[in-house]
């Protein structure tokens, strides 16, 4: 795939397919952040605050690790592109799906 194809495929995934499956990313990532904060508080005995943008970036790191283990599996690259794009929207407050 070339860069245009990667970007277009990632756009389709995060703007068309995934919201139908998982709901709005801002809602899903907020729920994940809430669960991770509870887990981390139990592990560290400290209050840790994570935002939905933090979740998106941490999922990008997850996909980066997967890419290192299997760089030929394009799902890791596509998901990573998507997570970084979602993190950008969450961080700057852009409306989703626009």
Secondary structure, DSSP 4 states (H G I P E B T S, - for coil): --HHHHHHHHHHIIIIIHHHHH--HHHHHHHHHHHHHHHHHHHHSS-----HHHHHHHHHHHHHHHHHH-TT-HHHHHHHHHHHHHHHHHHHTPPTT-
